[in-house]
Structures are given as C-alpha cells and as structure tokens.
Amino acid sequence: MLTNIIEQTKIDHFSQWLRDAQNVVIVSHVSPDGDAIGSSMGLWHFLRDANKRADVIVPNAFPDFLKWMPKSEHILTYDRNKDIADRLIAEADLICCLDFNAIRRIDAMADAILEADANKILIDHHLYPEPFCGIIISHPEISSTSELVFRTICQLGHSDKITKECAECIYTGMMTDTGGFTYNSNNREIYLIIGELLSKGIDKDAIYRKVFNTYSESRLRLMGHVLTTMQVFPSHHAALITLTKREQSGFNYIRGDSEGFVNIPLTIKGVVLSCFLREDTEKPMIKISLRSVGNFPCNKLAAEFFNGGGHLNASGGEFYGTLAEARRVFLQALDAYKPLLNETER
C-alpha cells in the first residue's frame, strides 16, 4: 500500500475545486521534457474521463520522441497559439501548474497565468516552490511530478479511474525523470506504482523503445561528434561535453536530439559529475545540464554557479553569456567542489 504523503487538507481542498470546475487548464515548463508532458497528459486523461473540459498548454514545442503519447496532438504550444491559449487561460476555473517551481519557468505564459482569476494548484517535485498558487503540493523527495500526479489521483480516491492511456503517460514521466530508473529511484514505492500501472495494461518495454530507441541517424552522428570533443578532468572526477549552434545546424538538429547526452560521460570509470553545455537555438544563452552519481549534489552546484537547481543527481540551469564563458564558470565550480568530488563514492 502507498503511503499518503500529501497533506489531507490539501487533497480535500483540491477535491472541492475539482467538483466545482468545468474548464481546467494544465500548464508546464518551457522546453517540456518527459515528466512535464507525462504528468500533464496523465492528469489530462484523468480529467477528461471525469467529464471535465481540460487543455494542456506548454510554452514551446516538445521532443518528437514524446509525441506518441495518447492524445498528445491536443497539446497547445503558447508560442504558436498565444491568442487561443490566452482565451483558455482566462476562461479557466482551475489551473494546474505541473513540474515547475517558479513562475519564470513558464516563460511568456507567466503574465497570463498570474492574471487569471482561476483557482491555481501547483504539483511539483523541485526545491523551493514560489507561492503563486492557492494549493502547493511540493515534494522534492519524490522522483517525478508524474509520480506525484499518480499519488494525488489515488489520494483523491480515484485510482480506479486511471485508464491505460493515463497510465502510459504517467509511466513515461516517471521513467524519463529517473533515467530509466537508474537514479532517484531507490524508493520501493516507485515499484508499487509501476505494478499498478502495469495492471492498467501498459507495455513498459514498448514505452521504453518509443522514448529511447526511435532517434534519427543525425542524432547518432551528433552524439559521436560530441563525444570526440568531450573533456575529462580526472583529478576532479568530472567530464564536460559541449554543443554549439553551428554544430547543431550541421547535424540537422531537432528538439530532443541531445536528450540523454549528459548521462554518457557517467559511464566512464571514476567520473562522478557530468556537465553538458549547449548553445540555445532560440535565445542568447547556454543551457546547462548536470548529472552525478552517489551523493554528489549537482543541484547545489547548479544553484550556486548557474542560477539553476533540480535534484541531487540531476539538475540544470542557464547561463547568459558565451559558451567559453560558461566553460570558465564550470571550471571554477569544479575547483570549488573538488574536495567533495574526490570524497564521493561511485
């Protein structure tokens, strides 16, 4: 049996909002990943099956390898459908904010969400949530927001209402936010949830193939190129990979092609921390991805040096400057964290 980790008063409050709501909008963060789309579409299926009008709106496009998810074609991207999205947000009775802890994480949508009269609930697993919602369900100890959505539905007393389509979306979010259950996934209750999702008829092996084994030839060649320029810092037990805009265009880059690259250097014996610096194709900034093993807190490094955050072994941030400048900051971070990197057991 799952532990009821969410405060019952919050569940009761949300239940009342759900009873009264007719038009629900679900929003998630910029550059949506598997957990953002999985949790959003999982909740969407649950609400639609409860005869609620529900719409998922995300700031911009999400990767092709997530577009197999049931009904994902109904997701609105704010940057291409602003007028429609603004109307839906203004008409909403309830807005569900999933998988982000700060209003800036939804980019250009922020003003519309803040100005909306709707009740707002935040369901998230990142540290330090901002108080922009009336109900805040925040559990950083939980592996993914998709897991939190599952737990929320269960505590509402509607686990029997989870369909196969809903379960597929939730499983996808849980799987992707743990690297295929290779980090942040030692809680035994994760596997109780997987058992429940399997009972709904999902094929977890097929989901894995759809997410991780449907990339293009260009992605594989891009991966090879990135690895040839990788830097390893043996005395710091760290590695760095980078990707410029020119390199992206040279390999016909599409959104999601570099997904998972940051994990590759962790397969090198002795490497505790991996960093991926990628020039953004839309904004003048560098996207930072960090992964670690053991108890090394890459989220603290992200917060201190890259205005970011995340989880113990998986985090990210942003840097406004050149790739060379971002690299220099990373080297400073390595020196600052060298004692802890050398103490961390793989």
Secondary structure, DSSP 8 states (H G I E B T S, - for coil): -----S-HHHHHHHHHHHHH-SEEEEE--SS--HHHHHHHHHHHHHHHHTT-EEEEEESS---GGGTTSTTGGG-EETTT-HHHHHHHHHH-SEEEEES-SSGGGGGGGHHHHHH--SEEEEEE-SSS--S-SSEEEE-TTSS-HHHHHHHHHHHTT-GGG--HHHHHHHHHHHHHTTTTTTSS---HHHHHHHHHHHHTT--HHHHHHHHHS---HHHHHHHHHHHHT-EEEGGGTEEEEEE-HHHHHHTT--TTTTTTGGGGGGGSTT--EEEEEEE-SSSSSEEEEEEE-TT--HHHHHHHHHS-EE-SSEEEEEE-S-HHHHHHHHHHHHHHHHHHHHH---
